[in-house]
């Protein structure tokens, strides 16, 4: 991979900031420019050495840029693409870090129709409960999966450029159709976050919430850890992928109804069988996961 002369990161938080730091560490970028909503956050990114400078507008940010990472909440992607479109130069490679792909790709076709050859959608499967540029670190993507969902119009060279950039960060690349991506992550990422937020919200609203939380321990901590994630980001993800998420939620509600029926009937044997099957599946996945190139992601 050739060195990126000028990288533009839109949304210099955990994801965008870590991408910049990882490429710096790998010696694969010469200059990093940040752009985003918060002047304070961008100033902090400069102070921390995550970016070299902050830009107030897309015209100056994209002047001479050869690679762009879009890492704002997915709900902002449409407005971001509309703003940047008039200033994109031919050949500038654009990718994103959105956790949903259907909506991001729709925005791409709406606003970047003349730049489809060089706009390659993606999604790094990495994160943490803490957000913002202060949470960014260079090793975030080491051994983590990054899903690339190329468009039919993409130039092979642009796809390769995006793959190589993530590989320089230490990531393992997978390609997947966008519809399949959204269905998969509705099940294994978006639904678990929805459930964790929902449980904590339910308990926090009860009259004896203080007592409940005072007795919560390891199991509650592990199950609800991801409820500490960024609310705006997860609001946007859930709304953007709501059709796939609703299907997964309905499936889970059916499972809950089945377990409720077992409890009502006092069917200990079938309840134990369900627990045993779930335990076996979880342990089997855990062993495969521990041996894979993708260490446990704290929040997607």
N, C-alpha and C positions, 0 to 999 in steps of 0.2 A: 504493500500500500504506500502511495506517495504521501508525503507530509501535507496536512491541511494548512494552507497559508493563512486563511482567515475563517475561523469558526464563529458562527452566530448562534447563541443559545437564547431562545425565548422562554422565559420562566426559569430563572437561575435559583432553583430550590434544591432539594435533596437529589432529584433525578437529573436535572440539567446540570447542576453544579458538580455532581459526581462524574458525569460524562466528561465535562471539561477537565476535571482534575485527573481522571484516568488517562485521557489522551495526552495531557501534559507529562504525566509520569512516564508514559511510553515514548515520549519524544516525537509524537505524531501531530503536533499542532504548534504553529508559530505565534498566533495571535488569537485571542478569544474576546469577542464583544458580546455583552449581555444586553437584553432588552426585556422590558416587562412593565407591570402596572405600578410597582412600588419603587420610588426613587431611593428610599431608605434601604430596601433590600439590595438593590443594585450597588449602592455605595458600600454596603457591608461586603458584598461579593468582591468588589475591588480591594477593599481593605484586607480581606482574607487571601487575596491572590488567586481566587477562583477564576476571575476574568481580568483582562487587562484594562478594559474601559467599559463604561455604560453608554448606551445610545438612547437618545430621547425619541428618535423616529426611525421608521423603516428605511427611508431613503439613504440615510447615512450608515445605518447598520449593515445594509446589504451591499453597499458600495465596495466592490472588490471581493465579496464573500464567495467562497467556493463550497461551503458546507453549512447547512442550517439544521439545528435540532429544535423542534417545537415541543416544549415540555410544560405548557400551562395545563390547568384542569381542562378536561375534554369539553366542558361546556363553553370554553372560550375559543375553541379551535376555529369555529366559523368566522368570528370577528377577526381573529388573528390572520387567517388566510386572506380574508378580504382586504385587510390593511397592507399586507406584504406584497400581494400580487402585482401591483403596478411597478414595483421596484426590483423584481427578480430578474437577474440577468440570465441569458441562455447558458445552460450548462451547470448552473449552481445546483448542487444536490441538496434536496430537502427530505428529511425524515421526521418522524414524530415518536413520542413515547407514550401515546395514549393507551389507556387500559381497555378501551373499546375501539373497534375498527370500522363498523358499518357507518356510524355517524361521521367519523373523521374522513372516511373515503368519500362520503356524500359531499362533505364540505370541500374536499379536494377537487371533485368534478365541478362543483359550482363556481369555485373561485380560481383554481389553478389549471383550468382546462388547457391553456397554452403551454403548461409546464409539466404535463403528465409524464413525459419521458424520464424526468429527473426527480419525481416525487415518489418516494418509496415508503409506504406505511410500515410502522414497526411498534413493538411493545416489549420493553425490558421487564422481565419477571423478577423484580427486585424492589425493595423499599424498606421502610421502617416506620414505626409509630411517629417518630419525630419528623417534622418537616422544616422547610426553610434552608437557606444556604449554610447556616451554621451546622446543620446536620450532614452536609455533604462530605464524602470521603472517597479517596481514589480507588479503594479496593472493593467498592460496593458491588461491582459487576463480575468480580472474579468467580468463575465457575457457574455463574447464573445463566439461565436461559434467556435469550432474546428471540421473540417471534417476529419474523418478517413476513408481511402479507403483500407481496408484489402485485402491482396492477398490470393488466394485459399490455398497457401502453409503455411500461417501463423499459428503458434501455438496459440491456444486460450489464453494461459498464456501471450504470448508476446503482443497480442492485448489488453488484460486487463492491462498489465503494462503501455502501452502507454496511454490508456484511463485514468488510475489513475494518471499518471504524469500530464496530462493536467488538470484534475479535481483538483489536488492539487494547480494548478495555478489559480483556480477559473473559469475555462472554462466550457462551456456546450458542450457535445460531440454529434456529429451526424455521422452516417455511411452512405456512398454513394458509388455506383460503380464509378470507375475513369472516364469512358466515360461520364457519367451523370454529374459528377463534372465539367469537362472541358466545357461541353455545357452550364451549368448553369452560370459559372463564366465568360465565354465569353460574355454572355448577360448582367449581372448585375455588372460586375467589369471591365473586360478588355476593352469592348467597351466604357464605359464612360471615362476611362482613355485615350483611343485613341482619342476620340472626344475632350476632354479638351486640350490635347497636341496639337492637330491639330488646334483648334481655336486660341490658344495663338500664335502658330507658324505663322499662317496666318496673324494675326493682327500685330505681331512684324516685319514682313517683308514688311509691307506697307510703302509708303513714308510718310504718316501722322501718323505713329505709336505712336509718342510721344503725339500727340493731342488725339488720341483714348484712350490711357491708362490714360491720365490725366482726362478724363471724365468717365472712368469706375468706377462703384460703387458696391453696394451690390450684385446685380444680377450677374454681371460678376465675382465678387469674389467667390460667392457660386458655380457657374457653373465650374469655372476653378481652384478651390482650389487644386484638385488632380494633376494638371499639375506641381505642385511643388514637386512631388514625385521623387524618385531616378531614373534617366534615364536609367542606366545600368540594373537595376532590371526589369523595365517595357519593355525595349527592349527585354530582354530574355523571359519574359512572353508572349509578343505578337508574337514573332517568334515561340516559343514552341507550342503555342495554335493557330497558324495561321489558320488552317482549320476551326475550330469552330468559330474563330473570323471573318474570311472572310464571313462565312454564316450569322453571326449577322450583319456585316457591310452591306452586300447586302440587308438584310431585312430592315435595317434602311434607306438605300439609297432609297428604294421603298417608305418608309414613307415620306421622304423628297420630293421625286418626286410628291407624292400625295398632300402635302402641297403647293408645288410650283404651281401645277395646280390650286389649290383653289385660290391662290393669283393672278395668271394670269387671272382667270375668274372673280375675284372679288366676289367670293361666300362667303359672310360674314356668312350666316346661317350655312353652313357646317363647316366653319372654327371654328365658335363658338361651334358647336356641338363637334368637335374634341377636342377643348380646355376643354370643360365641361367634356367629358369622361375621358380625361387625368387627370384633376383636381380631379375627383371623385376617380379614381384608386390610385392616389398619396396620397390623404387624407386617404383613407381606409388603404393603406399600412402603412402610417405614424402612424395611431392609433394602428395598430397591432404591429408595431415595437416598439413604445413607451412602450407598455405593455409587451413586450417579455423580455426574459433574456438577450437579445443582444443589448446593447446600440449602438448608432451610431458609426460605424467604420470610422475613418478618412481616411484611405487608406488601401486597401487590398493587 
